[in-house]
């Protein structure tokens, strides 16, 4: 019996099987099983054999009270006291029974019967009863012993069946809970094959149940590579091999429609007999919004750090540049004075010219510092990018670059209909020079530099920019066929003083920073594409302008700007005052000078001049703007020129708005100074 009933996990089927076995194998005319209800207050008929239909109907309507002290029937007592009863003559106990028990005994017609408690781990579950009706042979002790041996097996089987029912109910409850959960819940085997996916998981990923079950997570919900191209399968295999080490995981997933999302997982490894991994329960939540916010925060922090760093370096560079410009004014201007004095055949002319050119090169480097400081760019002129490109490739700077890179080829693809932009020719020229120089350095064995211009209408964002103004752009592209830039270096190329070039020969580490700053100053955008071993391409997008191009002022000889008017030079640097005095006196002007704005005001109380040349920055006293304001308060009007080591700062612009005729940026040539003086004096 034990083997037959141990395989049965349904209670009703189990009890019917027990009755069938008793009927077929044992010599009892009838048999019944009563089980206690859940709170053990009633014994309820569950199964039987040998019963007439009316008897079975009666029993199904009867409940034997376990909570009534007056209930003393053999089945109740057997259950409560967990002991068997053998009654060989039923008529002998009639007087001891309650009226209900007497009715039951009379209806059954039993002549003798046995009741055996069904007990599991000292807990009564019910009662097994057998009896004889027709037979004159009473039930004996050996019949009782047989049933006492069978009852524990029945108890175990009943407990197993109930446990199974509870597990089924629990699993159903669990399944309902899992199906209604607002989290991704999946089960996978040790190889990553999905064995279960709840409703939320199916809807989240966009699959039907049969499209997920039996599929491996690799390729279905875990893409082969993330959006940056890094492989994801190795990490997934590591997780499957050692899930206990990856209780919590965050990774990039892919939906059925191809959309990328981020999911945070909590994982539970489930082991079978022998400790072998059988499956992993994975509960996930969508963290895409959080990841996006974290990314944006990192981007903002990086931008803030970069801005702060650029501001700090810019402030330092701006201050240094101002001082250097004052020094370079002497280095560039005194050679010009000497060249005016030297005969054309003087052997000294070459040396003096070399000094002058060296000073001009240094001044160009200072201009890079000013660009870095964002104080050296004026973008008020309409500029032809094609002309900028052609000028560079016809310049001595490019000739020198060619000497270092004789195997470099150049392919110019310039759009003849390219639209103009508002810009600074000097800084745009520097940008072209830096980009071409970088391209040449990236091709040590030779190659081709492709410079292209074209018109383009932008109506979508560019890589690296959250927003791009829609409209027309003139695009400058510089590409090479060189060694390319590594992903790590690509993040650093616009950082100040970052360089892979030969320092001192071909770079200062400021070139790409100047490019970046120039792009920013021109309200432009830059995009870089590079692959190691394949080359690099820079695309610069400049907003176009409809302004007309103004002709450049013709340059004449310094003596063309001669005059005899009275000029006051105001500068806190003695060498600057001396240079300016010497130049202007050389061409006929009457020149006075003071070392501060305060001294200039004192001088002008008692003296009249035709023109004041004001240095913008004079420390520690008042600057050029404040000096000019006080001069106007004193005299009502006064022709003036502003001299500045920077470009059009806000204070320079305010001075120009007040009536200053023009400004000259240090270090200036004598020709520039003389022309500015003459132009302002002739202005009506």
C-alpha positions as a printed Julia matrix, in Angstrom:
684×3 Matrix{Float64}:
   0.0     0.0     0.0
   2.75    2.45    0.97
   4.26    2.67   -2.52
   0.87    2.99   -4.19
  -0.38    5.83   -2.03
   2.93    7.69   -1.62
   2.83    8.7    -5.3
  -0.63   10.27   -4.97
  -0.63   13.98   -4.07
  -4.33   14.82   -4.47
  -6.26   14.29   -1.19
  -9.49   12.99   -2.72
  -7.68   10.67   -5.09
  -5.46    9.49   -2.24
  -8.39    8.58    0.01
 -10.25    6.83   -2.81
  -7.08    4.83   -3.52
  -6.78    3.83    0.14
 -10.37    2.63    0.18
  -9.88    0.67   -3.03
  -6.81   -1.09   -1.62
  -8.58   -1.95    1.64
 -11.57   -3.3    -0.26
  -9.54   -5.43   -2.63
  -6.83   -6.72   -0.32
  -8.28   -6.91    3.18
 -11.18   -8.88    4.58
 -13.33   -6.0     5.78
 -16.88   -5.52    4.56
 -16.82   -1.75    4.89
 -14.31    1.0     5.42
 -14.47    4.75    6.01
 -12.06    7.65    6.48
 -12.93   10.72    8.53
 -10.59   13.74    8.57
 -10.6    16.67   10.97
 -11.35   20.12    9.65
  -8.67   22.84    9.74
  -9.37   24.03   13.29
  -9.95   20.45   14.49
 -13.51   21.02   15.75
 -15.21   18.48   13.46
 -14.6    15.04   12.0
 -15.92   14.91    8.45
 -16.55   11.86    6.25
 -14.22   11.86    3.25
 -14.26    8.42    1.63
 -15.55    4.88    2.09
 -16.44    1.57    0.48
 -19.15   -1.05    1.06
 -21.71    1.64    1.9
 -25.22    1.73    0.54
 -26.06    4.96   -1.29
 -28.36    6.17    1.47
 -25.68    5.41    4.06
 -23.04    7.36    2.13
 -25.44   10.29    1.65
 -26.15   10.28    5.36
 -22.46   10.24    6.28
 -21.71   13.14    3.95
 -24.23   15.21    5.87
 -22.87   14.31    9.29
 -20.15   16.15   11.21
 -18.84   14.61   14.42
 -18.17   17.28   17.04
 -14.69   17.27   18.51
 -15.32   20.39   20.6
 -18.33   18.95   22.46
 -17.33   17.24   25.76
 -20.53   15.16   25.6
 -19.5    13.62   22.29
 -18.16   10.16   23.27
 -18.5     8.12   20.09
 -15.64    5.71   19.29
 -14.46    7.79   16.31
 -14.3    10.99   18.39
 -12.58    9.3    21.31
 -10.14    7.54   18.99
  -9.21   10.91   17.43
  -8.98   12.86   20.69
  -7.08   10.24   22.65
  -5.06    9.04   19.62
  -5.8     5.41   20.42
  -7.57    2.63   18.54
 -10.85    0.94   19.4
 -11.83   -2.64   18.71
 -15.55   -3.35   19.3
 -16.33   -7.01   18.66
 -20.01   -6.57   19.59
 -21.47   -3.17   18.81
 -24.6    -3.72   20.9
 -22.57   -3.7    24.11
 -21.66    0.0    23.82
 -25.01    1.4    22.74
 -25.88    2.81   26.14
 -22.57    4.75   26.33
 -23.22    6.6    23.07
 -24.97    9.88   22.42
 -28.23    9.89   20.55
 -26.47   10.95   17.31
 -23.9     8.16   17.69
 -26.66    5.65   18.39
 -28.44    6.72   15.17
 -25.21    6.36   13.24
 -24.52    2.92   14.68
 -28.08    1.77   14.01
 -27.97    3.03   10.42
 -24.64    1.33    9.78
 -25.86   -2.01   11.08
 -22.36   -2.84   12.32
 -21.89   -5.98   14.34
 -18.22   -5.24   15.11
 -15.82   -2.5    14.06
 -12.35   -1.01   14.5
 -11.43    2.69   14.6
  -7.76    3.66   14.28
  -6.43    7.24   14.64
  -4.46    8.62   11.71
  -1.58   10.43   13.41
   1.38   12.29   11.87
   4.16   13.38   14.22
   1.85   13.12   17.23
  -0.75   15.29   15.49
  -4.12   13.54   14.83
  -5.36   14.04   11.28
  -8.41   11.79   11.23
  -9.76    8.28   11.82
  -9.75    5.11    9.73
 -12.68    2.78   10.52
 -13.66   -0.68    9.25
 -16.53   -2.97   10.28
 -18.45   -6.13    9.56
 -22.19   -6.32    9.03
 -23.2    -9.69    7.62
 -20.37  -11.81    8.95
 -20.8   -13.58   12.24
 -17.04  -13.53   12.7
 -16.03  -10.64   14.88
 -13.0    -8.46   14.17
  -9.94   -9.53   16.12
  -6.73   -8.09   17.55
  -4.74   -9.08   14.47
  -7.15   -6.98   12.38
  -6.47   -4.05   14.67
  -2.71   -4.62   14.46
  -2.9    -4.62   10.66
  -4.75   -1.33   10.57
  -2.38    0.17   13.13
   0.47   -0.67   10.75
  -1.36    0.86    7.79
  -2.48    4.08    9.54
   1.0     5.73    9.78
   1.51    5.22    6.02
  -1.85    6.83    5.4
  -0.9     9.72    7.72
   2.35   10.32    5.85
   0.59   10.28    2.49
  -2.13   12.65    3.71
   0.51   15.04    5.05
   2.42   14.88    1.75
  -0.73   15.59   -0.22
  -1.66   18.5     2.03
   1.87   19.89    1.83
   1.69   19.64   -1.94
  -1.66   21.43   -1.94
  -0.2    24.15    0.25
   2.79   24.46   -2.06
   0.47   24.67   -5.03
  -1.56   27.35   -3.31
   1.6    29.15   -2.28
   3.01   28.9    -5.79
  -0.22   30.17   -7.24
  -0.18   33.03   -4.78
   3.49   33.64   -5.59
   2.76   33.52   -9.31
  -0.1    35.99   -8.91
   2.18   38.23   -6.88
   5.0    37.92   -9.41
   2.68   38.51  -12.35
   1.22   41.63  -10.77
   4.6    43.01   -9.6
   5.81   46.3   -11.08
   9.33   44.94  -11.46
  11.09   42.81  -14.03
  11.18   39.25  -12.69
  12.85   36.5   -14.69
  14.32   33.1   -13.95
  17.27   31.84  -15.96
  19.14   28.56  -15.91
  22.87   28.2   -15.35
  23.52   28.94  -19.03
  21.43   32.11  -19.14
  18.35   30.61  -20.82
  15.12   32.24  -19.67
  12.72   29.8   -17.98
  10.22   32.36  -16.68
   9.38   36.0   -17.31
   6.58   37.86  -15.57
   4.06   40.13  -17.25
   6.0    43.29  -16.41
   9.18   41.82  -17.93
   7.38   40.84  -21.12
   5.75   44.24  -21.49
   8.97   46.08  -20.58
  11.08   44.31  -23.19
   8.24   44.15  -25.72
   8.11   40.36  -26.17
   5.38   37.75  -25.92
   5.89   34.93  -23.44
   6.92   32.36  -26.07
   9.38   34.86  -27.53
  11.29   34.99  -24.23
  11.02   31.51  -22.74
  13.82   29.3   -23.98
  15.92   32.22  -25.28
  19.3    33.18  -23.85
  19.55   36.58  -22.19
  22.69   37.23  -24.26
  21.45   38.66  -27.51
  17.84   38.95  -26.37
  17.93   41.46  -23.52
  21.7    41.92  -23.12
  23.18   43.4   -26.32
  26.55   42.22  -27.59
  28.0    45.71  -27.13
  26.96   48.82  -25.24
  26.31   52.16  -26.95
  30.02   53.01  -26.68
  31.03   49.79  -28.44
  32.33   47.93  -25.39
  31.55   44.16  -25.29
  28.93   43.07  -22.72
  28.9    39.29  -23.15
  32.13   38.65  -21.16
  30.64   40.33  -18.07
  27.41   38.36  -18.55
  29.33   35.06  -18.72
  31.21   36.04  -15.57
  27.85   36.66  -13.85
  26.51   33.25  -14.92
  29.68   31.52  -13.74
  29.68   33.18  -10.3
  26.21   34.62   -9.55
  26.92   34.72   -5.8
  29.53   37.41   -6.49
  27.05   39.52   -8.44
  24.07   39.84   -6.12
  23.43   43.36   -7.42
  24.24   44.37  -10.99
  23.53   47.39  -13.18
  23.84   46.9   -16.92
  22.7    48.13  -20.27
  19.8    46.2   -21.85
  18.08   46.32  -25.2
  14.35   46.25  -25.93
  12.73   44.44  -28.84
  12.46   47.75  -30.72
  16.2    48.35  -30.35
  15.95   51.0   -27.66
  18.7    50.91  -25.05
  17.79   51.0   -21.35
  19.56   50.56  -18.03
  18.35   47.98  -15.48
  19.38   47.46  -11.85
  19.25   43.75  -10.92
  18.99   41.89   -7.61
  19.98   38.26   -8.17
  19.47   35.08   -6.14
  21.32   31.9    -7.08
  19.31   28.7    -6.51
  21.19   25.44   -6.02
  19.94   21.87   -6.28
  21.13   18.66   -4.67
  24.88   18.49   -4.39
  25.15   22.28   -4.53
  24.94   22.54   -8.32
  23.51   25.79   -9.67
  20.08   25.14  -11.13
  18.73   28.62  -11.78
  19.04   32.3   -10.95
  16.12   34.47   -9.9
  16.62   38.01  -11.22
  14.53   41.0   -10.14
  15.16   44.2   -12.08
  14.06   47.82  -12.11
  14.36   50.38  -14.88
  17.0    52.97  -13.94
  17.35   54.61  -17.35
  16.12   57.98  -16.09
  18.55   57.84  -13.17
  21.45   56.91  -15.43
  20.56   59.72  -17.81
  20.44   62.17  -14.91
  23.8    60.89  -13.64
  25.27   61.25  -17.13
  23.96   64.78  -17.46
  25.3    65.59  -14.0
  28.73   64.24  -14.94
  28.63   66.24  -18.15
  27.7    69.41  -16.27
  30.39   68.77  -13.67
  32.96   68.16  -16.4
  31.87   71.34  -18.18
  32.04   73.27  -14.91
  35.49   71.91  -14.09
  36.66   72.66  -17.61
  35.17   76.15  -17.49
  36.79   76.83  -14.11
  40.11   75.48  -15.33
  39.92   77.49  -18.53
  38.94   80.57  -16.54
  41.88   80.11  -14.17
  44.33   79.46  -16.99
  42.76   82.23  -19.0
  43.13   84.74  -16.18
  46.74   83.74  -15.72
  47.39   83.77  -19.45
  45.65   87.12  -19.86
  47.75   88.73  -17.18
  50.97   87.27  -18.54
  49.99   88.24  -22.08
  49.42   91.86  -21.07
  52.88   92.08  -19.52
  54.48   90.28  -22.45
  52.82   92.62  -24.93
  54.36   95.6   -23.16
  57.77   93.94  -23.37
  57.31   92.88  -26.98
  56.37   96.4   -28.0
  60.0    97.34  -27.52
  61.3    94.24  -29.27
  59.16   94.89  -32.34
  59.2    98.7   -32.4
  62.86   99.57  -31.74
  64.05   97.43  -34.68
  61.65   99.41  -36.86
  63.2   102.66  -35.63
  66.66  101.28  -36.33
  65.64  100.17  -39.82
  64.46  103.71  -40.55
  67.93  105.0   -39.66
  70.05  102.3   -41.3
  71.12  102.61  -44.94
  69.69  100.02  -47.3
  73.09   98.38  -47.72
  73.92   98.22  -44.01
  75.07   94.75  -42.86
  73.09   95.36  -39.65
  69.74   95.37  -41.44
  69.59   91.56  -41.57
  70.24   91.17  -37.85
  67.78   93.9   -36.93
  65.16   92.39  -39.24
  65.68   88.99  -37.57
  65.09   90.58  -34.15
  61.93   92.21  -35.47
  60.59   88.93  -36.92
  61.42   87.08  -33.71
  59.42   89.64  -31.78
  56.52   89.24  -34.18
  56.58   85.45  -33.68
  56.55   85.96  -29.93
  53.66   88.37  -30.34
  51.79   85.67  -32.27
  52.29   83.27  -29.35
  51.0    85.91  -26.96
  47.97   86.2   -29.19
  47.37   82.49  -28.52
  47.41   83.23  -24.8
  44.92   86.03  -25.32
  42.69   83.7   -27.27
  42.94   81.23  -24.41
  41.97   84.03  -22.03
  39.03   84.87  -24.35
  40.28   88.47  -24.54
  41.73   88.59  -28.0
  38.95   87.95  -30.48
  36.9    90.44  -32.43
  34.44   88.79  -34.8
  32.84   91.88  -36.28
  34.31   91.47  -39.77
  32.78   89.48  -42.62
  35.33   86.84  -43.53
  35.83   84.51  -46.49
  37.0    81.15  -45.11
  38.32   80.16  -48.53
  40.61   83.2   -48.5
  41.81   82.29  -45.01
  42.68   78.78  -46.2
  44.44   79.97  -49.35
  46.41   82.6   -47.45
  47.74   79.98  -45.06
  48.85   77.6   -47.8
  50.7    80.49  -49.48
  52.32   81.61  -46.22
  55.9    81.2   -44.94
  54.47   79.22  -42.0
  53.21   76.52  -44.35
  56.52   76.53  -46.25
  58.32   75.8   -42.99
  55.83   73.02  -42.19
  56.54   71.51  -45.61
  60.25   71.44  -44.81
  59.57   69.18  -41.83
  57.06   67.03  -43.76
  58.23   66.77  -47.38
  56.04   63.7   -48.06
  52.83   65.49  -47.11
  50.3    66.07  -49.88
  47.52   68.64  -49.75
  44.1    68.27  -51.33
  42.07   71.51  -51.32
  38.34   71.07  -51.95
  37.01   74.61  -51.57
  33.43   75.53  -52.39
  33.51   78.54  -54.73
  30.05   79.57  -53.49
  31.0    79.42  -49.81
  29.11   81.97  -47.76
  30.83   84.53  -45.55
  31.02   84.34  -41.78
  31.57   86.93  -39.07
  35.0    86.35  -37.68
  38.55   87.26  -36.85
  40.91   86.63  -39.76
  43.87   86.34  -37.39
  42.28   83.68  -35.2
  40.72   81.77  -38.06
  44.12   81.74  -39.75
  45.61   80.38  -36.53
  42.92   77.72  -36.46
  43.69   76.56  -39.99
  47.41   76.57  -39.2
  46.96   74.51  -36.03
  44.68   71.95  -37.67
  46.97   71.47  -40.67
  50.03   71.31  -38.42
  48.35   68.61  -36.32
  47.43   66.69  -39.46
  51.02   66.84  -40.71
  52.38   65.63  -37.36
  49.94   62.7   -37.5
  51.53   61.5   -40.77
  55.24   60.96  -39.98
  55.65   58.76  -43.06
  53.66   61.09  -45.27
  50.06   61.16  -46.38
  47.34   63.52  -47.53
  45.79   66.49  -45.75
  42.32   67.19  -47.12
  40.95   70.68  -46.5
  37.35   71.14  -47.54
  34.8    73.93  -47.29
  31.09   73.72  -47.98
  27.76   75.29  -47.16
  25.45   73.28  -44.94
  22.06   73.71  -43.32
  21.93   72.25  -39.82
  18.6    71.22  -38.35
  19.74   68.59  -35.84
  22.21   68.33  -33.0
  25.88   67.5   -33.39
  27.87   65.0   -31.38
  28.88   66.5   -28.05
  26.29   69.31  -28.14
  22.88   69.23  -26.49
  21.56   72.03  -28.66
  22.66   73.43  -32.01
  21.12   76.57  -33.47
  19.25   75.71  -36.64
  20.43   77.56  -39.72
  23.06   77.97  -42.42
  26.7    77.22  -41.71
  29.99   77.44  -43.54
  31.83   74.22  -42.75
  35.61   73.92  -42.62
  36.89   70.34  -42.59
  40.5    69.26  -42.11
  41.19   65.54  -42.46
  44.34   63.45  -42.59
  45.31   59.89  -43.43
  47.55   59.57  -40.39
  47.85   57.48  -37.27
  44.61   58.65  -35.69
  43.9    59.58  -32.09
  43.24   57.09  -29.31
  39.92   57.22  -27.48
  41.74   58.27  -24.31
  43.66   61.09  -26.02
  40.54   62.22  -27.87
  39.07   63.3   -24.53
  42.13   65.46  -23.84
  42.99   67.14  -27.13
  41.41   70.49  -26.26
  43.03   70.66  -22.82
  45.67   73.4   -22.44
  49.27   72.2   -22.82
  48.23   68.71  -23.92
  50.43   67.75  -26.86
  51.82   64.69  -28.6
  54.04   66.85  -30.79
  57.74   67.56  -30.43
  57.72   70.37  -27.9
  59.74   73.37  -29.01
  59.8    72.39  -32.66
  56.17   72.07  -33.62
  53.99   72.92  -30.68
  53.41   74.54  -27.32
  50.42   72.46  -26.28
  48.11   75.42  -26.88
  47.23   74.81  -30.52
  44.06   72.78  -30.11
  43.02   74.85  -27.11
  43.26   77.93  -29.33
  41.14   76.11  -31.93
  38.53   75.28  -29.29
  38.52   78.83  -27.92
  38.25   80.31  -31.42
  35.3    78.05  -32.19
  33.6    79.19  -28.99
  34.31   82.87  -29.7
  32.77   82.53  -33.16
  29.6    80.87  -31.79
  30.59   77.87  -33.86
  30.68   74.12  -33.28
  33.4    71.5   -33.68
  33.19   67.77  -34.24
  36.09   65.31  -34.2
  36.07   61.84  -35.73
  39.14   59.64  -35.41
  40.14   56.0   -35.62
  43.56   54.73  -34.74
  45.44   53.78  -37.89
  42.82   55.38  -40.15
  43.2    59.11  -39.61
  41.35   62.06  -38.1
  38.8    64.58  -39.31
  37.87   67.92  -37.74
  34.64   69.61  -38.85
  34.09   73.23  -37.8
  30.63   74.77  -38.29
  30.53   78.59  -38.5
  27.23   80.53  -38.71
  27.06   82.41  -42.01
  26.48   86.16  -42.32
  24.87   88.45  -44.89
  27.11   91.41  -44.01
  29.1    92.96  -46.85
  32.86   92.5   -46.94
  34.76   95.71  -46.28
  37.94   96.43  -48.2
  41.07   96.41  -46.14
  42.71   99.75  -45.48
  45.72  100.24  -47.76
  49.09  100.33  -46.06
  51.39  103.23  -46.84
  54.85  104.31  -45.71
  55.21  105.57  -42.14
  56.18  108.98  -43.51
  52.81  109.2   -45.28
  51.3   109.74  -41.83
  53.54  112.6   -40.72
  52.19  115.68  -38.94
  53.0   118.5   -36.55
  50.11  118.34  -34.07
  50.48  118.1   -30.3
  50.06  114.57  -28.88
  49.92  113.42  -25.25
  51.02  109.82  -24.56
  49.64  108.3   -21.32
  51.17  104.94  -20.33
  52.43  103.49  -17.05
  55.31  101.68  -18.83
  58.35  103.89  -19.45
  59.55  101.89  -22.48
  56.1   102.23  -24.07
  56.12  105.97  -23.58
  59.64  106.2   -25.0
  58.82  104.13  -28.09
  55.7   106.12  -28.88
  57.43  109.46  -28.3
  60.36  108.46  -30.52
  58.2   107.24  -33.39
  55.87  110.23  -33.45
  58.65  112.78  -33.04
  60.46  111.04  -35.89
  57.62  111.98  -38.23
  57.12  115.5   -36.97
  54.65  115.42  -34.08
  55.09  117.38  -30.84
  54.83  114.76  -28.12
  54.42  114.96  -24.34
  53.93  112.0   -22.0
  52.71  111.11  -18.5
  52.89  107.86  -16.52
  49.34  107.77  -15.17
  45.8   108.91  -15.78
  45.98  111.22  -12.78
  49.11  112.94  -14.16
  47.44  113.27  -17.56
  44.46  115.08  -16.02
  46.81  117.39  -14.14
  48.72  118.15  -17.36
  45.54  118.87  -19.34
  44.31  121.42  -16.81
  46.84  123.9   -18.16
  47.62  122.48  -21.62
  45.81  121.78  -24.84
  46.63  118.81  -27.1
  45.21  117.64  -30.4
  45.26  113.95  -29.51
  45.61  111.77  -26.4
  47.0   108.22  -26.7
  45.72  106.28  -23.65
  46.91  102.92  -22.39
  43.84  101.02  -21.18
  45.42   99.26  -18.18
  47.47  101.47  -15.88
  48.14  100.32  -12.35
  47.63  101.18   -9.6
  45.7   104.28  -10.68
  42.74  104.94  -12.94
  42.64  103.16  -16.29
  42.25  104.55  -19.8
  38.44  104.55  -19.77
  38.15  106.44  -16.48
  40.86  108.87  -17.58
  38.99  109.62  -20.81
  35.71  110.1   -18.93
  37.36  112.68  -16.66
  38.97  114.42  -19.66
  35.51  114.78  -21.22
  34.15  116.14  -17.94
  36.96  118.68  -17.96
  37.03  119.71  -21.64
  33.77  118.53  -23.18
  35.5   116.83  -26.1
  38.89  115.38  -26.9
  40.26  113.25  -29.72
  41.85  110.09  -28.36
  43.19  106.64  -29.19
  43.11  103.64  -26.83
  46.1   101.29  -26.69
  45.48   97.83  -25.2
  47.27   94.58  -24.76
  43.87   92.94  -25.15
  41.29   93.19  -27.87
  37.87   94.83  -27.62
  37.11   94.3   -23.95
  33.94   95.79  -22.51
  35.89   98.79  -21.19
  37.49   99.38  -24.59
  34.04   99.3   -26.18
  32.73  101.79  -23.63
  35.64  104.1   -24.41
  34.88  103.86  -28.13
  31.23  104.64  -27.4
  32.27  107.77  -25.48
  34.17  109.13  -28.48
  37.58  107.46  -28.64
  38.37  107.17  -32.33
  40.08  103.79  -32.44
  42.16  101.34  -30.48
  45.52   99.77  -31.25
  46.43   96.36  -29.9
  49.9    95.88  -28.46
  52.45   95.1   -29.71
  51.81   97.33  -32.68
  53.97   98.23  -35.65
  55.14  101.8   -36.12
  53.11  101.93  -39.31
  49.95  100.94  -37.43
  50.58  103.6   -34.79
  51.32  106.38  -37.28
  48.31  105.54  -39.42
  45.96  105.45  -36.41
  47.25  108.83  -35.19
  46.89  110.48  -38.58
  43.44  108.95  -39.17
  42.11  110.19  -35.83
  43.57  113.68  -36.26
  41.98  113.94  -39.71
  38.58  112.78  -38.46
  36.0   115.58  -38.36
